[in-house]
């Protein structure tokens, strides 16, 4: 069974209790449902409102944690990168300017 945006919108979309967050939730739930196939949809149909609310809250919490977590937590910089960042910060504090963004874009063939 496929994902039906109109059904999700009706329950969780703009008119629902979470406003615009409904679409983000719908996307998270779509990914979850697609892994469980039609069995998930049947289980969803048998849920009480409170059980459904708990599933939704868990999905939102997992997605928010994923989106707001620091992926670099616990990692360290290489010594060369740290030295470069420190030099850049010191230069900025002295009022020195870096390379203009237009110049960097031109160097790499980007449109600015």
Biopython code that builds the backbone (N, CA, C, O; Angstrom):
import numpy as np
from Bio.PDB.StructureBuilder import StructureBuilder

atoms = [
    (1, "UNK", "N", (0.849, -1.176, 0.000)),
    (1, "UNK", "CA", (0.000, 0.000, 0.000)),
    (1, "UNK", "C", (0.883, 1.224, 0.000)),
    (1, "UNK", "O", (1.841, 1.290, 0.771)),
    (2, "UNK", "N", (0.592, 2.186, -0.834)),
    (2, "UNK", "CA", (1.408, 3.391, -0.969)),
    (2, "UNK", "C", (1.029, 4.475, 0.015)),
    (2, "UNK", "O", (0.025, 4.398, 0.723)),
    (3, "UNK", "N", (1.851, 5.455, 0.029)),
    (3, "UNK", "CA", (1.656, 6.635, 0.874)),
    (3, "UNK", "C", (0.630, 7.548, 0.236)),
    (3, "UNK", "O", (0.695, 7.791, -0.969)),
    (4, "UNK", "N", (-0.308, 8.057, 1.001)),
    (4, "UNK", "CA", (-1.343, 8.929, 0.481)),
    (4, "UNK", "C", (-1.258, 10.293, 1.162)),
    (4, "UNK", "O", (-1.734, 10.441, 2.288)),
    (5, "UNK", "N", (-0.668, 11.287, 0.513)),
    (5, "UNK", "CA", (-0.513, 12.588, 1.140)),
    (5, "UNK", "C", (-1.827, 13.206, 1.585)),
    (5, "UNK", "O", (-1.879, 13.848, 2.633)),
    (6, "UNK", "N", (-2.883, 13.027, 0.813)),
    (6, "UNK", "CA", (-4.138, 13.670, 1.176)),
    (6, "UNK", "C", (-4.687, 13.112, 2.486)),
    (6, "UNK", "O", (-5.277, 13.857, 3.270)),
    (7, "UNK", "N", (-4.505, 11.824, 2.736)),
    (7, "UNK", "CA", (-4.979, 11.238, 3.995)),
    (7, "UNK", "C", (-4.169, 11.765, 5.165)),
    (7, "UNK", "O", (-4.721, 12.087, 6.217)),
    (8, "UNK", "N", (-2.861, 11.853, 4.981)),
    (8, "UNK", "CA", (-2.007, 12.378, 6.045)),
    (8, "UNK", "C", (-2.336, 13.843, 6.286)),
    (8, "UNK", "O", (-2.451, 14.278, 7.431)),
    (9, "UNK", "N", (-2.488, 14.607, 5.202)),
    (9, "UNK", "CA", (-2.796, 16.024, 5.352)),
    (9, "UNK", "C", (-4.092, 16.213, 6.139)),
    (9, "UNK", "O", (-4.191, 17.102, 6.985)),
    (10, "UNK", "N", (-5.068, 15.380, 5.856)),
    (10, "UNK", "CA", (-6.354, 15.504, 6.523)),
    (10, "UNK", "C", (-6.203, 15.352, 8.038)),
    (10, "UNK", "O", (-6.891, 16.026, 8.804)),
    (11, "UNK", "N", (-5.312, 14.475, 8.461)),
    (11, "UNK", "CA", (-5.149, 14.224, 9.883)),
    (11, "UNK", "C", (-4.069, 15.071, 10.531)),
    (11, "UNK", "O", (-4.196, 15.456, 11.693)),
    (12, "UNK", "N", (-3.007, 15.365, 9.792)),
    (12, "UNK", "CA", (-1.853, 16.017, 10.410)),
    (12, "UNK", "C", (-1.409, 17.293, 9.715)),
    (12, "UNK", "O", (-0.511, 17.974, 10.211)),
    (13, "UNK", "N", (-1.995, 17.631, 8.609)),
    (13, "UNK", "CA", (-1.519, 18.739, 7.799)),
    (13, "UNK", "C", (-1.883, 20.108, 8.340)),
    (13, "UNK", "O", (-2.045, 20.295, 9.546)),
    (14, "UNK", "N", (-2.008, 21.055, 7.434)),
    (14, "UNK", "CA", (-2.209, 22.461, 7.787)),
    (14, "UNK", "C", (-3.373, 22.660, 8.766)),
    (14, "UNK", "O", (-3.306, 23.526, 9.639)),
    (15, "UNK", "N", (-4.413, 21.882, 8.626)),
    (15, "UNK", "CA", (-5.565, 22.046, 9.507)),
    (15, "UNK", "C", (-5.446, 21.251, 10.793)),
    (15, "UNK", "O", (-6.262, 21.401, 11.702)),
    (16, "UNK", "N", (-4.429, 20.407, 10.867)),
    (16, "UNK", "CA", (-4.274, 19.539, 12.026)),
    (16, "UNK", "C", (-3.614, 20.233, 13.200)),
    (16, "UNK", "O", (-3.270, 21.412, 13.113)),
    (17, "UNK", "N", (-3.433, 19.509, 14.302)),
    (17, "UNK", "CA", (-2.896, 20.100, 15.519)),
    (17, "UNK", "C", (-1.440, 20.529, 15.422)),
    (17, "UNK", "O", (-0.973, 21.291, 16.269)),
    (18, "UNK", "N", (-0.694, 20.054, 14.394)),
    (18, "UNK", "CA", (0.723, 20.409, 14.307)),
    (18, "UNK", "C", (1.011, 21.415, 13.206)),
    (18, "UNK", "O", (2.173, 21.752, 12.979)),
    (19, "UNK", "N", (-0.014, 21.907, 12.513)),
    (19, "UNK", "CA", (0.190, 22.891, 11.470)),
    (19, "UNK", "C", (1.129, 22.399, 10.382)),
    (19, "UNK", "O", (1.000, 21.274, 9.900)),
    (20, "UNK", "N", (2.072, 23.248, 10.000)),
    (20, "UNK", "CA", (2.987, 22.924, 8.900)),
    (20, "UNK", "C", (3.889, 21.743, 9.226)),
    (20, "UNK", "O", (4.430, 21.117, 8.315)),
    (21, "UNK", "N", (4.060, 21.427, 10.493)),
    (21, "UNK", "CA", (4.894, 20.278, 10.869)),
    (21, "UNK", "C", (4.285, 18.973, 10.388)),
    (21, "UNK", "O", (4.968, 17.951, 10.329)),
    (22, "UNK", "N", (3.003, 19.002, 10.042)),
    (22, "UNK", "CA", (2.335, 17.794, 9.581)),
    (22, "UNK", "C", (3.004, 17.171, 8.383)),
    (22, "UNK", "O", (3.091, 15.947, 8.287)),
    (23, "UNK", "N", (3.483, 18.003, 7.456)),
    (23, "UNK", "CA", (4.127, 17.454, 6.260)),
    (23, "UNK", "C", (5.457, 16.816, 6.605)),
    (23, "UNK", "O", (5.806, 15.784, 6.032)),
    (24, "UNK", "N", (6.210, 17.398, 7.525)),
    (24, "UNK", "CA", (7.478, 16.786, 7.942)),
    (24, "UNK", "C", (7.203, 15.449, 8.606)),
    (24, "UNK", "O", (7.908, 14.467, 8.375)),
    (25, "UNK", "N", (6.170, 15.424, 9.431)),
    (25, "UNK", "CA", (5.789, 14.184, 10.092)),
    (25, "UNK", "C", (5.331, 13.154, 9.067)),
    (25, "UNK", "O", (5.675, 11.976, 9.164)),
    (26, "UNK", "N", (4.558, 13.603, 8.089)),
    (26, "UNK", "CA", (4.079, 12.686, 7.057)),
    (26, "UNK", "C", (5.239, 12.039, 6.325)),
    (26, "UNK", "O", (5.195, 10.847, 6.019)),
    (27, "UNK", "N", (6.271, 12.811, 6.044)),
    (27, "UNK", "CA", (7.434, 12.256, 5.358)),
    (27, "UNK", "C", (8.138, 11.221, 6.230)),
    (27, "UNK", "O", (8.562, 10.174, 5.740)),
    (28, "UNK", "N", (8.260, 11.517, 7.523)),
    (28, "UNK", "CA", (8.898, 10.564, 8.441)),
    (28, "UNK", "C", (8.069, 9.294, 8.545)),
    (28, "UNK", "O", (8.613, 8.190, 8.568)),
    (29, "UNK", "N", (6.758, 9.451, 8.607)),
    (29, "UNK", "CA", (5.885, 8.286, 8.733)),
    (29, "UNK", "C", (5.875, 7.484, 7.437)),
    (29, "UNK", "O", (5.778, 6.257, 7.467)),
    (30, "UNK", "N", (5.975, 8.177, 6.287)),
    (30, "UNK", "CA", (6.015, 7.465, 5.017)),
    (30, "UNK", "C", (7.214, 6.530, 4.976)),
    (30, "UNK", "O", (7.100, 5.374, 4.568)),
    (31, "UNK", "N", (8.359, 7.036, 5.401)),
    (31, "UNK", "CA", (9.567, 6.208, 5.398)),
    (31, "UNK", "C", (9.389, 5.014, 6.327)),
    (31, "UNK", "O", (9.803, 3.901, 6.002)),
    (32, "UNK", "N", (8.774, 5.247, 7.480)),
    (32, "UNK", "CA", (8.555, 4.176, 8.446)),
    (32, "UNK", "C", (7.573, 3.146, 7.890)),
    (32, "UNK", "O", (7.802, 1.942, 8.008)),
    (33, "UNK", "N", (6.487, 3.612, 7.290)),
    (33, "UNK", "CA", (5.478, 2.704, 6.760)),
    (33, "UNK", "C", (6.005, 1.908, 5.585)),
    (33, "UNK", "O", (5.676, 0.732, 5.430)),
    (34, "UNK", "N", (6.819, 2.539, 4.757)),
    (34, "UNK", "CA", (7.290, 1.839, 3.568)),
    (34, "UNK", "C", (8.139, 0.629, 3.940)),
    (34, "UNK", "O", (8.223, -0.333, 3.178)),
    (35, "UNK", "N", (8.766, 0.678, 5.111)),
    (35, "UNK", "CA", (9.562, -0.470, 5.544)),
    (35, "UNK", "C", (8.672, -1.585, 6.074)),
    (35, "UNK", "O", (9.065, -2.751, 6.046)),
    (36, "UNK", "N", (7.466, -1.244, 6.563)),
    (36, "UNK", "CA", (6.590, -2.252, 7.150)),
    (36, "UNK", "C", (5.516, -2.760, 6.223)),
    (36, "UNK", "O", (4.831, -3.728, 6.556)),
    (37, "UNK", "N", (5.346, -2.143, 5.074)),
    (37, "UNK", "CA", (4.367, -2.590, 4.094)),
    (37, "UNK", "C", (2.936, -2.474, 4.583)),
    (37, "UNK", "O", (2.626, -1.667, 5.460)),
    (38, "UNK", "N", (2.075, -3.285, 4.008)),
    (38, "UNK", "CA", (0.647, -3.193, 4.315)),
    (38, "UNK", "C", (0.342, -3.620, 5.742)),
    (38, "UNK", "O", (-0.676, -3.206, 6.296)),
    (39, "UNK", "N", (1.200, -4.442, 6.358)),
    (39, "UNK", "CA", (0.960, -4.846, 7.750)),
    (39, "UNK", "C", (0.936, -3.627, 8.671)),
    (39, "UNK", "O", (0.138, -3.569, 9.607)),
    (40, "UNK", "N", (1.816, -2.648, 8.405)),
    (40, "UNK", "CA", (1.830, -1.426, 9.223)),
    (40, "UNK", "C", (0.528, -0.664, 9.069)),
    (40, "UNK", "O", (-0.021, -0.158, 10.048)),
    (41, "UNK", "N", (0.034, -0.580, 7.844)),
    (41, "UNK", "CA", (-1.201, 0.152, 7.602)),
    (41, "UNK", "C", (-2.363, -0.525, 8.323)),
    (41, "UNK", "O", (-3.225, 0.159, 8.875)),
    (42, "UNK", "N", (-2.400, -1.850, 8.326)),
    (42, "UNK", "CA", (-3.464, -2.564, 9.029)),
    (42, "UNK", "C", (-3.348, -2.319, 10.528)),
    (42, "UNK", "O", (-4.354, -2.103, 11.204)),
    (43, "UNK", "N", (-2.111, -2.351, 11.054)),
    (43, "UNK", "CA", (-1.917, -2.098, 12.477)),
    (43, "UNK", "C", (-2.325, -0.674, 12.813)),
    (43, "UNK", "O", (-2.917, -0.426, 13.864)),
    (44, "UNK", "N", (-2.013, 0.260, 11.929)),
    (44, "UNK", "CA", (-2.379, 1.653, 12.147)),
    (44, "UNK", "C", (-3.890, 1.813, 12.207)),
    (44, "UNK", "O", (-4.401, 2.583, 13.020)),
    (45, "UNK", "N", (-4.593, 1.105, 11.368)),
    (45, "UNK", "CA", (-6.050, 1.193, 11.329)),
    (45, "UNK", "C", (-6.682, 0.681, 12.627)),
    (45, "UNK", "O", (-7.782, 1.104, 12.982)),
    (46, "UNK", "N", (-6.002, -0.225, 13.337)),
    (46, "UNK", "CA", (-6.554, -0.776, 14.577)),
    (46, "UNK", "C", (-6.148, 0.016, 15.820)),
    (46, "UNK", "O", (-6.579, -0.312, 16.926)),
    (47, "UNK", "N", (-5.335, 1.040, 15.654)),
    (47, "UNK", "CA", (-4.858, 1.809, 16.812)),
    (47, "UNK", "C", (-5.945, 2.703, 17.382)),
    (47, "UNK", "O", (-6.824, 3.196, 16.675)),
    (48, "UNK", "N", (-5.848, 2.890, 18.688)),
    (48, "UNK", "CA", (-6.709, 3.885, 19.320)),
    (48, "UNK", "C", (-6.086, 5.250, 19.066)),
    (48, "UNK", "O", (-4.943, 5.345, 18.620)),
    (49, "UNK", "N", (-6.830, 6.290, 19.346)),
    (49, "UNK", "CA", (-6.313, 7.648, 19.169)),
    (49, "UNK", "C", (-5.079, 7.855, 20.036)),
    (49, "UNK", "O", (-4.098, 8.448, 19.588)),
    (50, "UNK", "N", (-5.120, 7.371, 21.271)),
    (50, "UNK", "CA", (-3.967, 7.538, 22.168)),
    (50, "UNK", "C", (-2.744, 6.762, 21.660)),
    (50, "UNK", "O", (-1.621, 7.257, 21.753)),
    (51, "UNK", "N", (-2.949, 5.561, 21.129)),
    (51, "UNK", "CA", (-1.832, 4.799, 20.580)),
    (51, "UNK", "C", (-1.244, 5.502, 19.362)),
    (51, "UNK", "O", (-0.026, 5.570, 19.197)),
    (52, "UNK", "N", (-2.133, 6.026, 18.506)),
    (52, "UNK", "CA", (-1.679, 6.752, 17.327)),
    (52, "UNK", "C", (-0.902, 7.998, 17.738)),
    (52, "UNK", "O", (0.145, 8.299, 17.166)),
    (53, "UNK", "N", (-1.414, 8.717, 18.724)),
    (53, "UNK", "CA", (-0.735, 9.917, 19.221)),
    (53, "UNK", "C", (0.665, 9.565, 19.708)),
    (53, "UNK", "O", (1.613, 10.308, 19.453)),
    (54, "UNK", "N", (0.808, 8.438, 20.407)),
    (54, "UNK", "CA", (2.112, 8.018, 20.912)),
    (54, "UNK", "C", (3.075, 7.707, 19.756)),
    (54, "UNK", "O", (4.251, 8.069, 19.804)),
    (55, "UNK", "N", (2.562, 7.034, 18.721)),
    (55, "UNK", "CA", (3.395, 6.733, 17.553)),
    (55, "UNK", "C", (3.857, 8.027, 16.890)),
    (55, "UNK", "O", (5.022, 8.162, 16.517)),
    (56, "UNK", "N", (2.944, 8.966, 16.749)),
    (56, "UNK", "CA", (3.272, 10.250, 16.131)),
    (56, "UNK", "C", (4.295, 10.997, 16.969)),
    (56, "UNK", "O", (5.274, 11.516, 16.434)),
    (57, "UNK", "N", (4.079, 11.058, 18.284)),
    (57, "UNK", "CA", (5.022, 11.749, 19.161)),
    (57, "UNK", "C", (6.408, 11.126, 19.086)),
    (57, "UNK", "O", (7.408, 11.842, 19.057)),
    (58, "UNK", "N", (6.477, 9.798, 19.056)),
    (58, "UNK", "CA", (7.771, 9.111, 18.936)),
    (58, "UNK", "C", (8.452, 9.449, 17.613)),
    (58, "UNK", "O", (9.656, 9.702, 17.573)),
    (59, "UNK", "N", (7.668, 9.453, 16.521)),
    (59, "UNK", "CA", (8.231, 9.762, 15.204)),
    (59, "UNK", "C", (8.758, 11.191, 15.159)),
    (59, "UNK", "O", (9.839, 11.444, 14.627)),
    (60, "UNK", "N", (7.997, 12.117, 15.714)),
    (60, "UNK", "CA", (8.423, 13.524, 15.731)),
    (60, "UNK", "C", (9.674, 13.684, 16.584)),
    (60, "UNK", "O", (10.614, 14.371, 16.185)),
    (61, "UNK", "N", (9.691, 13.058, 17.748)),
    (61, "UNK", "CA", (10.853, 13.163, 18.632)),
    (61, "UNK", "C", (12.104, 12.597, 17.966)),
    (61, "UNK", "O", (13.173, 13.202, 18.038)),
    (62, "UNK", "N", (11.977, 11.439, 17.318)),
    (62, "UNK", "CA", (13.136, 10.842, 16.626)),
    (62, "UNK", "C", (13.635, 11.757, 15.516)),
    (62, "UNK", "O", (14.840, 11.961, 15.370)),
    (63, "UNK", "N", (12.712, 12.309, 14.735)),
    (63, "UNK", "CA", (13.101, 13.157, 13.611)),
    (63, "UNK", "C", (13.731, 14.455, 14.113)),
    (63, "UNK", "O", (14.743, 14.893, 13.568)),
    (64, "UNK", "N", (13.161, 15.067, 15.126)),
    (64, "UNK", "CA", (13.735, 16.304, 15.669)),
    (64, "UNK", "C", (15.113, 16.055, 16.260)),
    (64, "UNK", "O", (16.027, 16.860, 16.078)),
    (65, "UNK", "N", (15.263, 14.944, 16.966)),
    (65, "UNK", "CA", (16.571, 14.595, 17.528)),
    (65, "UNK", "C", (17.585, 14.422, 16.410)),
    (65, "UNK", "O", (18.715, 14.901, 16.509)),
    (66, "UNK", "N", (17.182, 13.739, 15.349)),
    (66, "UNK", "CA", (18.073, 13.538, 14.200)),
    (66, "UNK", "C", (18.450, 14.861, 13.552)),
    (66, "UNK", "O", (19.611, 15.074, 13.205)),
    (67, "UNK", "N", (17.474, 15.752, 13.387)),
    (67, "UNK", "CA", (17.717, 17.016, 12.701)),
    (67, "UNK", "C", (18.513, 18.002, 13.541)),
    (67, "UNK", "O", (19.293, 18.784, 12.996)),
    (68, "UNK", "N", (18.333, 17.981, 14.853)),
    (68, "UNK", "CA", (18.956, 18.986, 15.705)),
    (68, "UNK", "C", (20.218, 18.508, 16.402)),
    (68, "UNK", "O", (20.875, 19.288, 17.091)),
    (69, "UNK", "N", (20.564, 17.252, 16.237)),
    (69, "UNK", "CA", (21.766, 16.724, 16.880)),
    (69, "UNK", "C", (23.015, 17.242, 16.185)),
    (69, "UNK", "O", (22.982, 17.585, 15.003)),
    (70, "UNK", "N", (24.103, 17.296, 16.919)),
    (70, "UNK", "CA", (25.381, 17.706, 16.354)),
    (70, "UNK", "C", (26.087, 16.463, 15.825)),
    (70, "UNK", "O", (26.530, 15.623, 16.608)),
    (71, "UNK", "N", (26.195, 16.337, 14.497)),
    (71, "UNK", "CA", (26.809, 15.130, 13.944)),
    (71, "UNK", "C", (28.304, 15.023, 14.255)),
    (71, "UNK", "O", (28.891, 13.948, 14.131)),
    (72, "UNK", "N", (28.914, 16.136, 14.658)),
    (72, "UNK", "CA", (30.351, 16.134, 14.946)),
    (72, "UNK", "C", (30.665, 16.008, 16.435)),
    (72, "UNK", "O", (31.827, 16.085, 16.836)),
    (73, "UNK", "N", (29.641, 15.816, 17.245)),
    (73, "UNK", "CA", (29.862, 15.717, 18.686)),
    (73, "UNK", "C", (30.829, 14.571, 18.991)),
    (73, "UNK", "O", (30.669, 13.449, 18.509)),
    (74, "UNK", "N", (31.833, 14.889, 19.804)),
    (74, "UNK", "CA", (32.801, 13.881, 20.198)),
    (74, "UNK", "C", (33.955, 13.710, 19.215)),
    (74, "UNK", "O", (34.900, 12.968, 19.485)),
    (75, "UNK", "N", (33.880, 14.385, 18.092)),
    (75, "UNK", "CA", (34.959, 14.294, 17.105)),
    (75, "UNK", "C", (35.931, 15.441, 17.317)),
    (75, "UNK", "O", (35.566, 16.465, 17.895)),
    (76, "UNK", "N", (37.135, 15.284, 16.868)),
    (76, "UNK", "CA", (38.124, 16.347, 17.023)),
    (76, "UNK", "C", (38.633, 16.791, 15.658)),
    (76, "UNK", "O", (38.552, 16.059, 14.671)),
    (77, "UNK", "N", (39.157, 18.004, 15.631)),
    (77, "UNK", "CA", (39.727, 18.542, 14.405)),
    (77, "UNK", "C", (41.151, 18.044, 14.231)),
    (77, "UNK", "O", (41.857, 17.790, 15.207)),
    (78, "UNK", "N", (41.558, 17.909, 13.000)),
    (78, "UNK", "CA", (42.973, 17.630, 12.754)),
    (78, "UNK", "C", (43.756, 18.867, 13.173)),
    (78, "UNK", "O", (43.245, 19.985, 13.105)),
    (79, "UNK", "N", (44.983, 18.665, 13.602)),
    (79, "UNK", "CA", (45.820, 19.766, 14.085)),
    (79, "UNK", "C", (45.983, 20.858, 13.027)),
    (79, "UNK", "O", (45.971, 22.044, 13.360)),
    (80, "UNK", "N", (46.133, 20.476, 11.765)),
    (80, "UNK", "CA", (46.317, 21.483, 10.709)),
    (80, "UNK", "C", (45.072, 22.342, 10.532)),
    (80, "UNK", "O", (45.177, 23.549, 10.310)),
    (81, "UNK", "N", (43.911, 21.737, 10.626)),
    (81, "UNK", "CA", (42.654, 22.484, 10.489)),
    (81, "UNK", "C", (42.481, 23.417, 11.688)),
    (81, "UNK", "O", (42.073, 24.568, 11.528)),
    (82, "UNK", "N", (42.785, 22.928, 12.870)),
    (82, "UNK", "CA", (42.668, 23.764, 14.069)),
    (82, "UNK", "C", (43.591, 24.981, 13.966)),
    (82, "UNK", "O", (43.178, 26.095, 14.288)),
    (83, "UNK", "N", (44.827, 24.782, 13.526)),
    (83, "UNK", "CA", (45.769, 25.901, 13.386)),
    (83, "UNK", "C", (45.256, 26.922, 12.380)),
    (83, "UNK", "O", (45.340, 28.129, 12.608)),
    (84, "UNK", "N", (44.725, 26.429, 11.267)),
    (84, "UNK", "CA", (44.200, 27.337, 10.239)),
    (84, "UNK", "C", (43.022, 28.144, 10.773)),
    (84, "UNK", "O", (42.928, 29.344, 10.518)),
    (85, "UNK", "N", (42.130, 27.501, 11.504)),
    (85, "UNK", "CA", (40.981, 28.200, 12.083)),
    (85, "UNK", "C", (41.420, 29.244, 13.103)),
    (85, "UNK", "O", (40.869, 30.345, 13.141)),
    (86, "UNK", "N", (42.406, 28.907, 13.926)),
    (86, "UNK", "CA", (42.915, 29.865, 14.924)),
    (86, "UNK", "C", (43.546, 31.082, 14.241)),
    (86, "UNK", "O", (43.324, 32.216, 14.663)),
    (87, "UNK", "N", (44.335, 30.843, 13.181)),
    (87, "UNK", "CA", (44.941, 31.961, 12.443)),
    (87, "UNK", "C", (43.864, 32.849, 11.827)),
    (87, "UNK", "O", (43.972, 34.075, 11.858)),
    (88, "UNK", "N", (42.846, 32.239, 11.277)),
    (88, "UNK", "CA", (41.754, 32.988, 10.664)),
    (88, "UNK", "C", (41.016, 33.828, 11.707)),
    (88, "UNK", "O", (40.691, 34.989, 11.456)),
    (89, "UNK", "N", (40.754, 33.245, 12.872)),
    (89, "UNK", "CA", (40.077, 33.969, 13.946)),
    (89, "UNK", "C", (40.927, 35.140, 14.431)),
    (89, "UNK", "O", (40.404, 36.233, 14.646)),
    (90, "UNK", "N", (42.220, 34.928, 14.604)),
    (90, "UNK", "CA", (43.113, 36.000, 15.047)),
    (90, "UNK", "C", (43.165, 37.122, 14.015)),
    (90, "UNK", "O", (43.141, 38.298, 14.378)),
    (91, "UNK", "N", (43.233, 36.773, 12.751)),
    (91, "UNK", "CA", (43.264, 37.782, 11.689)),
    (91, "UNK", "C", (41.965, 38.586, 11.683)),
    (91, "UNK", "O", (41.979, 39.803, 11.499)),
    (92, "UNK", "N", (40.863, 37.905, 11.883)),
    (92, "UNK", "CA", (39.574, 38.585, 11.925)),
    (92, "UNK", "C", (39.506, 39.549, 13.104)),
    (92, "UNK", "O", (38.973, 40.651, 12.973)),
    (93, "UNK", "N", (40.036, 39.149, 14.239)),
    (93, "UNK", "CA", (40.050, 40.025, 15.423)),
    (93, "UNK", "C", (40.926, 41.253, 15.202)),
    (93, "UNK", "O", (40.664, 42.312, 15.771)),
    (94, "UNK", "N", (41.969, 41.118, 14.375)),
    (94, "UNK", "CA", (42.838, 42.261, 14.067)),
    (94, "UNK", "C", (42.218, 43.160, 13.009)),
    (94, "UNK", "O", (42.783, 44.200, 12.671)),
    (95, "UNK", "N", (41.074, 42.772, 12.488)),
    (95, "UNK", "CA", (40.393, 43.575, 11.475)),
    (95, "UNK", "C", (40.756, 43.219, 10.054)),
    (95, "UNK", "O", (40.309, 43.885, 9.120)),
    (96, "UNK", "N", (41.545, 42.199, 9.870)),
    (96, "UNK", "CA", (41.926, 41.791, 8.520)),
    (96, "UNK", "C", (40.728, 41.151, 7.825)),
    (96, "UNK", "O", (39.904, 40.484, 8.451)),
    (97, "UNK", "N", (40.657, 41.369, 6.536)),
    (97, "UNK", "CA", (39.569, 40.804, 5.744)),
    (97, "UNK", "C", (40.052, 39.564, 5.017)),
    (97, "UNK", "O", (41.224, 39.464, 4.652)),
    (98, "UNK", "N", (39.160, 38.635, 4.811)),
    (98, "UNK", "CA", (39.495, 37.419, 4.075)),
    (98, "UNK", "C", (39.346, 37.624, 2.587)),
    (98, "UNK", "O", (39.261, 38.757, 2.114)),
    (99, "UNK", "N", (39.317, 36.556, 1.866)),
    (99, "UNK", "CA", (39.148, 36.593, 0.412)),
    (99, "UNK", "C", (37.674, 36.872, 0.124)),
    (99, "UNK", "O", (36.801, 36.198, 0.672)),
    (100, "UNK", "N", (37.387, 37.858, -0.731)),
    (100, "UNK", "CA", (35.986, 38.165, -1.050)),
    (100, "UNK", "C", (35.271, 36.952, -1.656)),
    (100, "UNK", "O", (35.866, 36.184, -2.412)),
    (101, "UNK", "N", (34.012, 36.792, -1.321)),
    (101, "UNK", "CA", (33.224, 35.650, -1.791)),
    (101, "UNK", "C", (33.161, 35.602, -3.309)),
    (101, "UNK", "O", (33.199, 34.521, -3.897)),
    (102, "UNK", "N", (33.065, 36.768, -3.953)),
    (102, "UNK", "CA", (33.027, 36.794, -5.421)),
    (102, "UNK", "C", (34.302, 36.187, -6.017)),
    (102, "UNK", "O", (34.255, 35.465, -7.013)),
    (103, "UNK", "N", (35.419, 36.490, -5.396)),
    (103, "UNK", "CA", (36.696, 35.971, -5.884)),
    (103, "UNK", "C", (36.763, 34.446, -5.721)),
    (103, "UNK", "O", (37.245, 33.740, -6.607)),
    (104, "UNK", "N", (36.279, 33.956, -4.592)),
    (104, "UNK", "CA", (36.263, 32.502, -4.359)),
    (104, "UNK", "C", (35.337, 31.828, -5.370)),
    (104, "UNK", "O", (35.678, 30.795, -5.945)),
    (105, "UNK", "N", (34.161, 32.424, -5.581)),
    (105, "UNK", "CA", (33.207, 31.864, -6.540)),
    (105, "UNK", "C", (33.814, 31.813, -7.937)),
    (105, "UNK", "O", (33.683, 30.813, -8.644)),
    (106, "UNK", "N", (34.478, 32.897, -8.329)),
    (106, "UNK", "CA", (35.107, 32.943, -9.655)),
    (106, "UNK", "C", (36.189, 31.873, -9.773)),
    (106, "UNK", "O", (36.297, 31.201, -10.798)),
    (107, "UNK", "N", (36.991, 31.720, -8.713)),
    (107, "UNK", "CA", (38.080, 30.739, -8.718)),
    (107, "UNK", "C", (37.553, 29.326, -8.963)),
    (107, "UNK", "O", (38.207, 28.522, -9.627)),
    (108, "UNK", "N", (36.365, 29.026, -8.424)),
    (108, "UNK", "CA", (35.797, 27.676, -8.546)),
    (108, "UNK", "C", (34.716, 27.559, -9.608)),
    (108, "UNK", "O", (34.027, 26.543, -9.706)),
    (109, "UNK", "N", (34.578, 28.626, -10.409)),
    (109, "UNK", "CA", (33.614, 28.576, -11.505)),
    (109, "UNK", "C", (32.171, 28.615, -11.061)),
    (109, "UNK", "O", (31.299, 28.072, -11.739)),
    (110, "UNK", "N", (31.902, 29.251, -9.928)),
    (110, "UNK", "CA", (30.537, 29.356, -9.411)),
    (110, "UNK", "C", (29.941, 30.705, -9.773)),
    (110, "UNK", "O", (30.668, 31.685, -9.937)),
    (111, "UNK", "N", (28.635, 30.759, -9.899)),
    (111, "UNK", "CA", (27.948, 32.039, -10.148)),
    (111, "UNK", "C", (27.633, 32.668, -8.804)),
    (111, "UNK", "O", (27.108, 32.003, -7.911)),
    (112, "UNK", "N", (27.948, 33.938, -8.656)),
    (112, "UNK", "CA", (27.692, 34.627, -7.388)),
    (112, "UNK", "C", (26.709, 35.728, -7.582)),
    (112, "UNK", "O", (26.365, 36.425, -6.627)),
]
sb = StructureBuilder()
sb.init_structure("model")
sb.init_model(0)
sb.init_chain("A")
sb.init_seg("    ")
for serial, (resi, resn, name, xyz) in enumerate(atoms, 1):
    if name == "N":
        sb.init_residue(resn, " ", resi, " ")
    sb.init_atom(name, np.array(xyz, "f"), 0.0, 1.0, " ", f" {name:<3s}", serial, name[0])
structure = sb.get_structure()
